[in-house]
Amino acid sequence: MKKILVVDDNLMMRRLIRNVFRDDRLDITEARNGLEGLQLATENSFDLVITDIVMPEMEGLEFISQLRKIKPGIKIIAISGGKPYYLYVAKKLGIEAIFTKPLDHTEFVGTVKKVIDYQN
């Protein structure tokens, strides 16, 4: 089973992401901020991390940078509702994809499945 870590301070966004994959066999773990996400990613193995950019405690760009040091090959998708420039910077950090909020569910699900090489 593929494992995904969703890091977002917005509970509704975490639930939305969980719900768009409700019919798929994916193990989804949630974190409320970058610090919590970094701890979970350090202690566990994930096939993909989906992270927001603007968060308290540790924002997304710092989280991505720290995560890359700990797990250099981990696949990351960044999402943001506010700062398109930050998504551009995140892409420069070598992540797999970026998305703006609100999410285009079809494109988002397709990209996630492609990145993790998901097979039903």
N, C-alpha and C positions, 0 to 999 in steps of 0.2 A: 504494500500500500504506500502510495506517495504521501510525503509529509510536507505540509505548508505551514509557515509561521506568518501570521498577519499581525503587523505592528501599526496600530492607529489609536490615537487618543479618543476617537469618536466611536462610542459603543454601537451606534446605528450603522456606521460604515463597516465595522467588524462583522456585525450580524448580516448585513447585506452580502458581503463577500462569502460568508459561510452559506447563506441561503442560495446564492447562484450556483453553488456546487453541491446542493443537498442531494441530488440524484446520482452523484458520482462517488466512487469509493476513494475518498481522500481523507487523510487525518489532518485536521486543521486545528492549530494551536493559536491562541490569541495573546497579544501583549498590548498594554495600554500606553507604552511609551518606549523610546529607544533604549533606556537603561534596562527595563524589564525584558525587552526583546533581545538585547545583547547577552543578558544572563541566560535566557532560554536557549539562544543559539549556541552559546558556549557549552552548555550542559547537554545538548541534544543534537541530533543530526536531522537536518531538513533538506528536502529536495529543492525548495524555493522559499524565499522570503519576500513578502509583499509589504512594503512600508509606505506610510504617509511621510510627507516631508516636514510639515509644520506641526510640531508636537512639543509639549512641555517636557521637562527633565533632560531629554537629549533629543535634539531635532534630527530629522531624517538624514541630512547630509553627513553629519557627524557619525550617526549610527552606521551608515553605509561605509564610511571610511574605517571606523573601528572594526566593523564586521569583516571587511576585506583583509584586515591585518590578521584576524583570528582564523578566518575560514576563506582563504584566497579564491577558491574555486566555486564558492556558493553562488547560486543564481538568485538575482534580485530584480524585482519589478517595483518601481516607485510610482506613487499616486499623489496628486495634490489638487486642492481646490482653489488655491490662492495665488501661488507664485510660479508662473510659467518659467521664469529664469532659473529657479531652483531645480526644476525638472531638467532643464538643459544642462546644468552643472552636474546633476545626478547622472545623466547619460554619459557625460565626459568621464565619470568614475568607472565606466565599463559595465554598467548594468544592462540587463537584457531588454528592458522596455520601460516606457513611461506612459502614464495615463493621467488625464485631467478629470476632475470630478465635475459634474456627475459622470459616472462611468457608462460607456457604451457596453452594455452587458455582453452582447454577442462577440464583439471584438476582444473584450477583456477575457472572457472564458476561452475563446480560441487561442489567444496568445499564451495564457497560463498553461493550457494543455499542451501546446507546442513546446514551450520552454521545459516542461517537466517530462516530455515524451510520454504523455498519458495515453494508455490503451485501455479501453473498457474490458 
